[in-house]
Amino acid sequence: MSELIDSFITYETTKDEKLAPMTIRAILIGMRSYLAYYDIDIIPSKFKRIVKVPKIGKEDEESIDVEDVRKILLS
């Protein structure tokens, strides 16, 4: 089952219209919940070893400068 989930993630990250990492994580949570509902157990250590989940990148925060303040006030 883990191989199937891993191939799904690989497909979603390599196609032209890529899904965001947060979307893929949400889908994984839904899949695991669905499988748990039907009593299909997934061993977390084996799942983490087989399934490679894309990392969520953080954007650096930038402060606004004087020009941005002027544009906001003039709008």
GIURTA-V480033 format. One record per run of one state. SS is the DSSP state (2 for helix, 1 for strand, 0 for the rest). FROM is the first residue (numbers start at 1). TO is the last residue. Records with the same first field share a line. If there is no record, write none. Layout:
SS: FROM-TO ; FROM-TO
This chain:
0: 1-1 ; 15-20 ; 38-43 ; 51-65 ; 75-75
2: 2-14 ; 21-37 ; 44-50 ; 66-74
